[in-house]
Amino acid sequence: MSRVIVVTGTDTGIGKTVFAAALTAFLGASYWKPVQAGLEGETDSGTVRRLGEIPAGRIVPEAYRLRAPASPHLAAALEGFVIDPARLAIPPLSGPLVIEGAGGVMVPLTPELTFIDMFARWQLPLVLCARTSLGTINHTLLSVEALRRRAIPLLGVAFIGDAAPEAESAIAAIGRVPVLGRLPWIVPLGREGLQRAFRRAFAGQAFAGRGRCLSDDAT
């Protein structure tokens, strides 16, 4: 199994942090949010630590903690600086690591650099989280196409929300991408319920191997 897995999403607010918390706990991994934009309330690292009951020593400090809840390039500009991609190098850890991006794959880190550019540099296996509500086919296929054009290793799509079998099957067929499973909404949301739902939805082998590289000629 790859020692590092990247978790990204098709949009913001779709539940990828909840998914990342469950995956981190499931793998016994460390967690890293390279850029946190928005510091009011609970941060994504705090959510992962709480929902996954992850020890503090396995939460890697963010490279950037930005006050404004905005795109990282804008949040950094509001504080008078530009994010340095050299600070986003993968932390040298001995155990497995889950890395969570911000928002969708094309979220800007600087005026010229997006998160997907960092994913392409890293060349790490990636899970794409997608909501199941209206519009997900378009958002997900566009994200898959963007990842494919950069030859980023894609483990597959993890859906989050109520069942939408027609949308899920359309994405799998048109996007030629594996569907890893679907994490349903969990009410109330807590560690035990989340882990039960995660184990039911995602077989362990779904996150094993090196991932599938979606090149332009993938079939």
C-alpha positions as CSV (number, residue, x, y, z in Angstrom):
1,M,0.0,0.0,0.0
2,S,1.2,3.5,-0.8
3,R,2.5,5.2,2.3
4,V,1.0,8.5,1.2
5,I,-2.5,9.2,-0.1
6,V,-3.8,12.5,-1.2
7,V,-7.5,13.4,-0.6
8,T,-9.0,16.1,-2.7
9,G,-12.6,17.0,-3.8
10,T,-14.6,18.3,-6.7
11,D,-15.7,21.3,-4.7
12,T,-15.7,22.8,-1.2
13,G,-18.0,21.7,1.6
14,I,-18.7,18.3,0.2
15,G,-17.4,16.3,3.2
16,K,-13.8,15.4,2.2
17,T,-12.5,16.4,5.6
18,V,-14.8,13.8,7.2
19,F,-13.7,11.3,4.6
20,A,-10.0,12.2,5.4
21,A,-10.6,11.7,9.1
22,A,-12.1,8.2,8.6
23,L,-9.3,7.2,6.1
24,T,-6.6,8.5,8.5
25,A,-8.0,6.5,11.4
26,F,-8.6,3.4,9.2
27,L,-5.0,3.4,8.0
28,G,-3.5,4.4,11.3
29,A,-1.9,7.2,9.4
30,S,-0.7,10.7,10.1
31,Y,-2.7,13.7,8.6
32,W,-1.4,16.8,6.9
33,K,-3.4,19.8,5.7
34,P,-0.7,21.8,3.8
35,V,-2.7,25.1,3.7
36,Q,-5.5,26.0,6.1
37,A,-7.5,29.0,5.0
38,G,-9.9,30.2,7.7
39,L,-9.0,30.0,11.4
40,E,-12.4,30.8,13.0
41,G,-13.9,27.8,14.7
42,E,-12.5,24.3,14.2
43,T,-9.8,23.9,11.5
44,D,-9.7,20.8,9.3
45,S,-6.8,19.4,11.3
46,G,-8.9,19.8,14.4
47,T,-11.9,18.1,12.8
48,V,-9.7,15.1,11.7
49,R,-8.2,14.8,15.1
50,R,-11.6,14.9,16.8
51,L,-13.5,12.6,14.4
52,G,-10.7,10.1,13.9
53,E,-9.4,10.4,17.5
54,I,-6.0,10.9,16.0
55,P,-3.2,11.5,18.5
56,A,-1.8,15.0,18.4
57,G,1.6,13.6,17.3
58,R,0.1,12.3,14.1
59,I,-1.3,15.7,13.1
60,V,1.4,17.3,11.0
61,P,1.3,21.1,11.4
62,E,0.1,23.1,8.5
63,A,2.7,24.8,6.3
64,Y,0.4,27.8,6.2
65,R,-2.4,28.9,8.5
66,L,-4.2,31.8,6.9
67,R,-6.9,33.8,8.7
68,A,-9.3,34.5,5.9
69,P,-11.8,31.7,4.8
70,A,-10.9,32.2,1.1
71,S,-8.9,30.7,-1.7
72,P,-5.4,30.3,-0.4
73,H,-3.9,32.7,-2.9
74,L,-6.3,35.4,-1.8
75,A,-6.0,34.6,1.9
76,A,-2.3,34.9,1.6
77,A,-2.5,38.1,-0.4
78,L,-4.7,39.6,2.3
79,E,-1.8,39.0,4.8
80,G,0.7,40.5,2.4
81,F,2.6,37.5,1.0
82,V,2.6,34.8,-1.7
83,I,2.7,31.1,-0.8
84,D,6.0,29.5,-1.4
85,P,5.5,26.0,-3.1
86,A,8.9,24.9,-1.7
87,R,7.2,24.8,1.8
88,L,4.7,22.3,0.5
89,A,7.2,19.4,0.2
90,I,6.0,16.1,1.6
91,P,6.9,15.7,5.2
92,P,9.4,12.9,5.8
93,L,7.5,10.5,8.0
94,S,8.2,6.9,8.6
95,G,4.5,5.8,8.6
96,P,1.5,6.3,6.3
97,L,0.2,9.8,5.6
98,V,-3.0,11.3,4.4
99,I,-2.8,14.7,2.8
100,E,-5.9,16.8,2.3
101,G,-6.2,19.5,-0.3
102,A,-8.4,22.6,-0.2
103,G,-11.7,22.8,-2.0
104,G,-11.5,21.5,-5.6
105,V,-8.5,20.4,-7.6
106,M,-8.0,23.8,-9.3
107,V,-8.0,26.0,-6.2
108,P,-5.3,28.6,-6.6
109,L,-2.3,28.5,-4.2
110,T,-0.7,31.5,-5.9
111,P,-1.7,33.7,-8.8
112,E,0.1,31.2,-11.1
113,L,-0.1,27.9,-9.2
114,T,-3.1,25.6,-8.3
115,F,-3.4,22.6,-6.1
116,I,-3.5,20.3,-9.1
117,D,-0.1,21.6,-10.0
118,M,1.2,20.4,-6.7
119,F,-0.5,17.1,-7.1
120,A,1.3,16.7,-10.5
121,R,4.6,17.5,-8.8
122,W,4.0,15.1,-6.0
123,Q,2.8,12.2,-8.3
124,L,1.1,10.5,-5.3
125,P,-2.0,8.2,-5.4
126,L,-5.1,10.4,-5.0
127,V,-8.7,9.9,-4.0
128,L,-11.2,12.2,-5.5
129,C,-14.2,12.9,-3.2
130,A,-17.4,13.8,-4.9
131,R,-20.9,14.7,-3.7
132,T,-23.9,12.8,-4.9
133,S,-26.3,15.7,-5.3
134,L,-27.3,17.5,-8.5
135,G,-24.4,18.6,-10.7
136,T,-21.9,16.0,-9.5
137,I,-21.5,14.3,-12.9
138,N,-20.2,17.5,-14.5
139,H,-18.0,18.5,-11.6
140,T,-16.6,15.1,-11.2
141,L,-15.9,14.4,-14.8
142,L,-14.2,17.8,-15.2
143,S,-12.0,17.0,-12.2
144,V,-11.1,13.5,-13.6
145,E,-10.3,15.0,-16.9
146,A,-8.0,17.6,-15.3
147,L,-6.2,14.9,-13.3
148,R,-5.9,12.7,-16.4
149,R,-4.3,15.5,-18.4
150,R,-1.6,15.7,-15.8
151,A,-1.1,12.0,-15.5
152,I,-1.8,12.1,-11.7
153,P,-2.3,8.6,-10.2
154,L,-6.0,8.3,-9.3
155,L,-7.1,5.6,-7.0
156,G,-10.7,6.4,-7.8
157,V,-13.8,8.4,-6.8
158,A,-15.2,8.3,-3.2
159,F,-18.8,9.5,-3.2
160,I,-20.3,11.3,-0.2
161,G,-24.0,11.7,0.5
162,D,-27.2,9.9,-0.3
163,A,-27.3,7.1,-2.9
164,A,-27.3,8.3,-6.5
165,P,-26.7,5.1,-8.5
166,E,-27.4,6.6,-11.9
167,A,-24.9,9.5,-11.4
168,E,-22.3,7.2,-9.8
169,S,-22.5,4.7,-12.7
170,A,-22.4,7.5,-15.3
171,I,-19.2,8.9,-13.8
172,A,-17.6,5.5,-13.7
173,A,-18.5,4.8,-17.3
174,I,-17.8,8.1,-18.9
175,G,-14.8,9.0,-16.8
176,R,-13.4,5.5,-17.0
177,V,-12.6,5.7,-13.3
178,P,-13.0,3.3,-10.4
179,V,-15.7,4.0,-7.9
180,L,-14.3,3.2,-4.5
181,G,-17.6,3.4,-2.6
182,R,-20.0,5.9,-1.0
183,L,-19.9,7.4,2.5
184,P,-23.4,8.2,3.6
185,W,-24.4,11.2,5.7
186,I,-24.0,10.2,9.3
187,V,-26.3,11.7,12.0
188,P,-25.1,12.3,14.6
189,L,-21.6,12.4,13.3
190,G,-19.0,10.8,15.6
191,R,-16.0,8.6,15.5
192,E,-17.7,5.2,16.1
193,G,-20.5,5.8,13.6
194,L,-18.1,7.3,11.0
195,Q,-15.7,4.3,11.3
196,R,-18.6,1.8,11.0
197,A,-19.9,3.5,7.9
198,F,-16.4,3.8,6.4
199,R,-15.7,0.1,6.9
200,R,-19.0,-0.8,5.3
201,A,-18.5,1.5,2.3
202,F,-14.8,1.0,1.5
203,A,-13.0,-2.3,1.3
204,G,-9.5,-2.2,2.6
205,Q,-8.1,-3.2,-0.8
206,A,-9.7,0.0,-2.3
207,F,-6.7,2.0,-1.0
208,A,-4.0,-0.6,-1.7
209,G,-1.6,-0.7,-4.5
210,R,0.0,2.2,-6.3
211,G,-3.2,3.7,-7.8
212,R,-4.3,3.9,-11.4
213,C,-2.7,6.5,-13.6
214,L,-5.3,8.0,-16.0
215,S,-3.3,8.9,-19.0
216,D,-4.9,10.4,-22.2
217,D,-5.1,6.9,-23.8
218,A,-6.6,5.1,-20.7
219,T,-9.4,2.7,-21.6
